[in-house]
Amino acid sequence: KSVIGAILVSPEKVYEVMTLLDVGDFTLNHGPIYEACVTIANRGGVADTPAVSNHLQGLGALEKVGGMTYLSECCDSEAMGLRDTCKQVRAHGHRRRMLKLCEVSNRALRSGDSIEACMSELESGLLNIRANSAQSQVFHIKDFAMKVIEDLFAIKKRGHELVGLSTGVHCIDVATTGIRPGELWIVGAL
């Protein structure tokens, strides 16, 4: 509720929250509100109370989430430590996913499904939760712009000499200037 409130009071905070949380981290009541905020922001709009209310109304979901009254209540409980609150929301979201996964597995075992099928489903579910827990980082352009410019000058200064490690394939080396630390390369062909 306080994360939603923080976004509704200061709509620019939605971009920070988007790097920390996804819709699945929220409860059934708050998920649609957060999803509306993200949708509005992704369209270039301002995710404030009137815009979110209109969006939810258009989906027929405003009353399901508590109506304008509940959106106003969210605004009254704005998160002060937004990052810490987002971490708590994320942790609770993971707990809910794990509990649901355990319930599904329990039902499958009781219904007579094979152990292998249940283990496979559990592993898949846990991997999805683990993958979901990886947080993306957002950097300000000032934090990396000089490094990019320096790399471009180094490439220009070297001419045809590689900046990174050779791949052994000349046309790829020319196109990429070689493999550099921290890069992941995936090459595909038909």
Phi, psi and omega per residue, in radians:
K1 nan -0.693 -3.103
S2 -1.287 -0.527 3.071
V3 -1.186 -0.781 3.084
I4 -1.038 -0.764 3.118
G5 -1.049 -0.720 3.123
A6 -1.066 -0.692 3.133
I7 -1.213 -0.782 -3.096
L8 -1.142 -0.596 3.133
V9 -1.362 -0.712 3.132
S10 -2.239 1.468 -3.008
P11 -0.956 -0.424 3.135
E12 -1.176 -0.313 3.133
K13 -1.216 -0.258 3.133
V14 -1.038 -0.575 -3.113
Y15 -1.201 -0.646 3.073
E16 -1.190 -0.774 -3.119
V17 -1.122 -0.618 -3.128
M18 -1.074 -0.457 3.106
T19 -1.417 -0.245 -3.056
L20 -1.905 -0.500 -3.018
L21 -2.353 2.746 2.944
D22 -2.216 3.033 -3.040
V23 -1.000 -0.647 -3.113
G24 -1.144 -0.266 3.118
D25 -1.338 -0.308 -3.078
F26 -1.628 2.802 3.050
T27 -1.248 2.966 -3.122
L28 -1.012 -0.571 -3.126
N29 -1.306 -0.723 -3.045
H30 -1.528 -0.411 -3.131
G31 -0.982 -0.869 3.133
P32 -1.105 -0.572 3.123
I33 -1.188 -0.818 3.123
Y34 -1.096 -0.723 3.123
E35 -1.067 -0.663 3.089
A36 -1.118 -0.738 3.115
C37 -1.055 -0.794 -3.122
V38 -1.146 -0.750 3.140
T39 -1.062 -0.798 3.138
I40 -1.094 -0.796 -3.140
A41 -1.106 -0.716 -3.136
N42 -1.159 -0.413 3.083
R43 -1.535 0.029 3.126
G44 1.545 0.164 3.138
G45 -1.561 3.120 3.115
V46 -1.825 2.096 -3.062
A47 -1.475 1.068 3.092
D48 -1.655 3.108 -3.052
T49 -1.001 -0.845 -3.138
P50 -1.075 -0.721 -3.118
A51 -1.168 -0.737 3.138
V52 -1.158 -0.733 3.114
S53 -1.053 -0.819 3.120
N54 -1.091 -0.723 3.138
H55 -1.101 -0.842 3.133
L56 -1.131 -0.648 3.107
Q57 -1.086 -0.726 3.125
G58 -1.113 -0.506 3.109
L59 -1.523 -0.119 -3.076
G60 1.292 0.409 -3.054
A61 -1.963 -0.041 -3.060
L62 -1.062 -0.815 -3.115
E63 -1.222 -0.522 3.130
K64 -1.137 -0.522 -3.129
V65 -1.660 0.070 3.087
G66 1.948 -0.028 3.084
G67 1.280 -2.971 -3.140
M68 -1.076 -0.556 -3.141
T69 -1.046 -0.793 -3.111
Y70 -1.218 -0.657 3.077
L71 -1.065 -0.671 3.089
S72 -1.146 -0.695 3.096
E73 -1.080 -0.684 3.106
C74 -1.054 -0.725 -3.138
C75 -1.098 -0.532 -3.139
D76 -1.325 -0.262 -3.111
S77 -2.032 0.763 -3.107
E78 -1.043 2.398 3.139
A79 -1.253 2.270 3.078
M80 -1.463 -0.869 3.078
G81 -1.674 1.393 -2.972
L82 -1.037 -0.804 -3.112
R83 -1.077 -0.785 3.134
D84 -1.133 -0.699 3.120
T85 -1.134 -0.702 3.096
C86 -1.089 -0.676 3.106
K87 -1.105 -0.683 3.103
Q88 -1.152 -0.761 3.120
V89 -1.064 -0.754 3.138
R90 -1.093 -0.769 3.132
A91 -1.077 -0.755 3.105
H92 -1.141 -0.652 3.090
G93 -1.082 -0.724 3.097
H94 -1.136 -0.693 3.108
R95 -1.073 -0.772 3.133
R96 -1.084 -0.734 3.128
R97 -1.107 -0.739 -3.133
M98 -1.168 -0.711 3.106
L99 -1.094 -0.742 3.121
K100 -1.107 -0.723 3.116
L101 -1.078 -0.731 3.105
C102 -1.123 -0.710 3.117
E103 -1.109 -0.756 3.132
V104 -1.106 -0.766 3.138
S105 -1.135 -0.712 3.123
N106 -1.051 -0.812 3.110
R107 -1.083 -0.715 -3.130
A108 -1.125 -0.737 3.121
L109 -1.139 -0.721 -3.135
R110 -1.201 -0.493 -3.119
S111 -1.438 -0.085 3.072
G112 1.708 0.175 3.075
D113 -1.076 2.714 -3.117
S114 -1.179 2.650 3.117
I115 -1.057 -0.713 -3.122
E116 -1.076 -0.737 3.138
A117 -1.139 -0.719 3.128
C118 -1.151 -0.758 3.127
M119 -1.122 -0.682 3.125
S120 -1.109 -0.761 3.119
E121 -1.135 -0.719 3.094
L122 -1.081 -0.837 -3.140
E123 -1.044 -0.784 3.140
S124 -1.073 -0.788 3.130
G125 -1.103 -0.752 3.132
L126 -1.147 -0.669 3.085
L127 -1.115 -0.683 3.093
N128 -1.111 -0.719 3.111
I129 -1.134 -0.765 3.136
R130 -1.091 -0.773 3.131
A131 -1.114 -0.621 3.140
N132 -1.231 -0.399 -3.087
S133 -1.421 -0.227 3.094
A134 -1.213 2.205 -3.113
Q135 -1.701 2.419 3.047
S136 -1.490 2.599 3.126
Q137 -1.885 2.497 3.087
V138 -1.974 2.273 3.141
F139 -2.025 2.529 3.044
H140 -1.322 2.552 -3.088
I141 -1.022 -0.537 3.140
K142 -1.145 -0.384 -3.120
D143 -1.315 -0.381 -3.085
F144 -2.300 -0.093 -3.076
A145 -1.057 -0.767 -3.109
M146 -1.131 -0.658 3.120
K147 -1.109 -0.717 3.126
V148 -1.138 -0.762 3.129
I149 -1.111 -0.748 3.100
E150 -1.061 -0.727 3.113
D151 -1.092 -0.730 3.134
L152 -1.113 -0.724 3.095
F153 -1.140 -0.686 3.116
A154 -1.105 -0.704 3.116
I155 -1.116 -0.779 -3.129
K156 -1.138 -0.722 -3.098
K157 -1.145 -0.620 -3.097
R158 -1.371 -0.261 -3.137
G159 1.166 -2.030 -3.107
H160 -1.598 -0.045 3.128
E161 -1.320 2.448 -3.108
L162 -1.252 2.496 3.050
V163 -1.484 -0.628 -3.127
G164 -1.916 -2.861 -3.129
L165 -1.358 2.429 -3.135
S166 -1.216 2.518 3.064
T167 -1.534 -0.300 -3.064
G168 1.608 -0.114 3.107
V169 -1.982 1.920 -2.982
H170 -0.969 -0.800 -3.063
C171 -1.156 -0.578 3.083
I172 -1.254 -0.706 3.109
D173 -1.053 -0.741 -3.140
V174 -1.137 -0.716 -3.096
A175 -1.254 -0.516 -3.000
T176 -2.001 -0.203 -3.051
T177 1.132 0.334 3.061
G178 1.710 2.912 -3.133
I179 -1.485 2.275 3.135
R180 -1.976 2.759 -3.136
P181 -0.977 2.457 3.088
G182 1.510 0.009 -3.135
E183 -1.684 2.524 3.009
L184 -2.015 2.155 -3.126
W185 -1.951 2.360 3.024
I186 -2.251 2.057 -3.114
V187 -1.971 2.248 3.125
G188 -2.202 2.660 3.124
A189 -2.609 2.779 3.082
L190 -1.782 nan nan
